[in-house]
Amino acid sequence: MTVRVNDKRRYNPDGTTRPGVPEAEPESPSGTATGSEGGEASAGAVQDEAAQLRAELDAARRRVDELARGIQDVMRDRDEFKQRIQRERDRLIEVEKGQVALTIIEAIDELDHSLAADDGSPFAQGIRLIRDKLLQKLQASGIERVDLVNRPYDPNAAEAVDMELVTSPAKNDRVLSEQRAAYALRGRVIRPGRVKVGKYVEPAKA
């Protein structure tokens, strides 16, 4: 509602206008234009601030994702490094175990040579008992004696130091006898054997 106030200096007591007094300009309703412009400015400022906050939030999320990926990479590299160290440690332990075992294996070889002419005497029985106990100690360490006789010849497990002609095709390229036993650690040959291998020759026709 607009309130109009008349300036009494412009009028005579009888209501007529006094000459020489300028007319007052009509007043605009208070706060109409100013309030509209101020509201629009405030709304724009809020939108700008919201857009800036969204941009900062997106940047913060991208940074968090980058840091999370970096941490995952570091953790993965650390785990892989620990696994490599453990594998290398296990390999060195097995190498050292194999070197120690070779000394025992050589002693068993000497006992095997002594038992080649076993006459059943108490002395031979004592030697066999010692040999068997050494074999048990090797087996407790994961080292096993490889049985090669009557099996196909494997150059990775044994060295062919002798050959014998055979008339049976079933014995061709098979181990006929051992001159030295082979030993393996967890399936890996640490000391190849020495064997005699059969070679089939077709009998001559009459």
C-alpha positions as CSV (number, residue, x, y, z in Angstrom):
1,M,0.0,0.0,0.0
2,T,1.4,3.4,-1.0
3,V,1.0,6.3,1.4
4,R,0.9,9.8,-0.2
5,V,1.9,12.7,1.9
6,N,0.9,16.2,0.6
7,D,3.3,19.1,1.3
8,K,1.2,21.8,3.1
9,R,3.6,24.5,1.9
10,R,2.3,24.0,-1.6
11,Y,-1.4,24.8,-0.7
12,N,-3.3,27.8,0.6
13,P,-5.8,27.4,3.5
14,D,-8.6,27.3,1.0
15,G,-6.9,24.3,-0.9
16,T,-5.6,26.2,-3.9
17,T,-2.0,25.8,-4.9
18,R,0.5,28.4,-4.0
19,P,2.3,30.0,-6.9
20,G,6.1,29.5,-7.3
21,V,6.3,26.2,-5.3
22,P,7.5,23.2,-7.3
23,E,5.5,20.1,-7.3
24,A,7.0,17.1,-5.5
25,E,7.8,14.1,-7.5
26,P,5.8,11.0,-6.7
27,E,7.6,8.6,-4.4
28,S,8.2,5.0,-5.6
29,P,6.9,2.2,-3.4
30,S,9.6,1.5,-0.9
31,G,12.0,-1.5,-1.6
32,T,10.3,-2.8,-4.7
33,A,13.2,-2.6,-7.3
34,T,15.9,-3.0,-4.7
35,G,14.5,-6.1,-3.2
36,S,14.2,-7.9,-6.6
37,E,17.7,-7.1,-7.6
38,G,19.1,-8.1,-4.2
39,G,17.2,-11.5,-4.4
40,E,18.6,-12.3,-7.9
41,A,22.1,-11.4,-6.8
42,S,21.9,-13.6,-3.7
43,A,20.6,-16.6,-5.7
44,G,23.4,-16.3,-8.2
45,A,26.0,-16.1,-5.4
46,V,24.6,-19.3,-3.9
47,Q,24.7,-21.1,-7.2
48,D,28.3,-20.1,-7.8
49,E,29.3,-21.2,-4.3
50,A,27.5,-24.6,-4.8
51,A,29.3,-25.1,-8.2
52,Q,32.6,-24.3,-6.6
53,L,31.9,-26.7,-3.7
54,R,31.0,-29.5,-6.2
55,A,34.2,-28.9,-8.1
56,E,36.2,-29.0,-4.9
57,L,34.4,-32.2,-3.9
58,D,35.1,-33.9,-7.2
59,A,38.8,-32.9,-7.0
60,A,39.0,-34.3,-3.5
61,R,37.4,-37.6,-4.6
62,R,39.8,-37.9,-7.5
63,R,42.7,-37.3,-5.1
64,V,41.4,-39.9,-2.7
65,D,41.1,-42.4,-5.5
66,E,44.7,-41.7,-6.6
67,L,46.0,-42.1,-3.1
68,A,44.0,-45.3,-2.6
69,R,45.5,-46.8,-5.9
70,G,48.9,-45.7,-4.8
71,I,48.5,-47.5,-1.4
72,Q,47.3,-50.6,-3.2
73,D,50.3,-50.6,-5.5
74,V,52.7,-50.2,-2.5
75,M,51.0,-53.0,-0.7
76,R,51.1,-55.3,-3.7
77,D,54.8,-54.5,-4.3
78,R,55.5,-55.2,-0.6
79,D,53.7,-58.6,-0.8
80,E,55.5,-59.6,-4.0
81,F,58.8,-58.6,-2.5
82,K,58.1,-60.7,0.7
83,Q,57.2,-63.6,-1.5
84,R,60.4,-63.3,-3.6
85,I,62.4,-63.2,-0.4
86,Q,60.6,-66.2,1.0
87,R,61.1,-68.2,-2.3
88,E,64.8,-67.3,-2.3
89,R,65.2,-68.2,1.3
90,D,63.5,-71.6,0.7
91,R,65.7,-72.2,-2.4
92,L,68.9,-71.5,-0.4
93,I,67.7,-73.8,2.4
94,E,67.1,-76.6,-0.1
95,V,70.5,-76.0,-1.7
96,E,72.2,-76.1,1.6
97,K,70.2,-79.2,2.6
98,G,71.1,-80.9,-0.7
99,Q,74.8,-80.2,-0.1
100,V,74.7,-81.7,3.3
101,A,72.7,-84.6,2.0
102,L,75.4,-85.4,-0.7
103,T,77.9,-86.1,2.1
104,I,75.5,-88.6,3.6
105,I,74.7,-90.1,0.2
106,E,78.3,-90.7,-0.5
107,A,78.6,-92.6,2.8
108,I,75.5,-94.6,1.8
109,D,77.2,-95.4,-1.5
110,E,80.2,-96.9,0.3
111,L,77.9,-99.0,2.5
112,D,76.0,-100.2,-0.7
113,H,79.4,-101.4,-2.1
114,S,80.1,-103.2,1.0
115,L,76.7,-104.9,0.9
116,A,77.2,-106.0,-2.7
117,A,78.8,-109.2,-1.3
118,D,76.4,-109.7,1.6
119,D,77.1,-113.0,3.2
120,G,74.5,-112.7,5.9
121,S,77.1,-112.4,8.6
122,P,76.5,-110.2,11.7
123,F,79.0,-107.7,10.3
124,A,76.9,-107.4,7.1
125,Q,73.7,-107.0,9.1
126,G,75.3,-104.2,11.1
127,I,76.3,-102.4,7.9
128,R,72.8,-102.8,6.5
129,L,71.4,-101.4,9.7
130,I,73.6,-98.3,9.5
131,R,72.7,-97.8,5.9
132,D,69.0,-98.1,6.6
133,K,69.2,-95.5,9.4
134,L,71.0,-93.0,7.1
135,L,68.3,-93.5,4.5
136,Q,65.7,-92.8,7.1
137,K,67.4,-89.5,8.1
138,L,67.4,-88.5,4.4
139,Q,63.7,-89.3,4.0
140,A,62.9,-87.2,7.1
141,S,64.6,-84.3,5.4
142,G,62.5,-84.8,2.2
143,I,65.2,-86.6,0.3
144,E,64.2,-89.9,-1.3
145,R,66.1,-92.6,-3.1
146,V,64.8,-92.9,-6.7
147,D,64.0,-96.4,-7.9
148,L,65.2,-96.7,-11.5
149,V,65.4,-100.4,-12.3
150,N,62.8,-101.7,-14.8
151,R,61.7,-98.2,-15.6
152,P,62.2,-96.2,-18.9
153,Y,65.6,-94.6,-19.0
154,D,65.5,-90.9,-18.0
155,P,68.7,-88.9,-18.8
156,N,67.5,-86.3,-16.2
157,A,67.6,-88.9,-13.4
158,A,70.5,-91.1,-14.3
159,E,73.6,-91.4,-16.5
160,A,73.8,-94.4,-18.8
161,V,77.3,-95.9,-18.2
162,D,76.7,-99.3,-19.7
163,M,74.4,-100.9,-22.3
164,E,73.3,-104.4,-22.8
165,L,71.7,-105.9,-25.9
166,V,68.3,-107.4,-25.2
167,T,66.1,-109.6,-27.4
168,S,62.8,-108.4,-25.8
169,P,61.3,-105.2,-27.2
170,A,59.8,-104.5,-23.7
171,K,63.3,-104.0,-22.3
172,N,64.4,-101.5,-24.9
173,D,65.6,-98.3,-23.3
174,R,64.8,-99.6,-19.9
175,V,67.1,-99.6,-16.9
176,L,68.4,-103.1,-16.3
177,S,70.5,-102.4,-13.2
178,E,71.9,-99.6,-11.0
179,Q,75.6,-99.0,-10.4
180,R,74.8,-95.9,-8.3
181,A,71.5,-94.9,-6.9
182,A,69.8,-91.6,-7.7
183,Y,68.3,-89.2,-5.1
184,A,65.7,-86.5,-5.3
185,L,64.7,-83.6,-3.0
186,R,60.9,-82.8,-3.3
187,G,60.8,-84.3,-6.8
188,R,64.0,-82.6,-8.0
189,V,67.0,-84.8,-8.7
190,I,70.0,-83.7,-6.6
191,R,72.3,-86.7,-7.4
192,P,71.8,-88.6,-10.7
193,G,72.3,-92.3,-10.7
194,R,74.4,-94.5,-12.9
195,V,72.7,-97.3,-14.7
196,K,72.9,-100.0,-17.3
197,V,70.3,-99.6,-20.1
198,G,68.9,-102.3,-22.4
199,K,69.1,-101.9,-26.2
200,Y,66.8,-104.1,-28.3
201,V,68.2,-105.9,-31.3
202,E,66.0,-107.9,-33.5
203,P,67.1,-111.6,-33.6
204,A,68.7,-112.7,-36.9
205,K,66.3,-114.8,-39.0
206,A,67.5,-118.2,-40.1
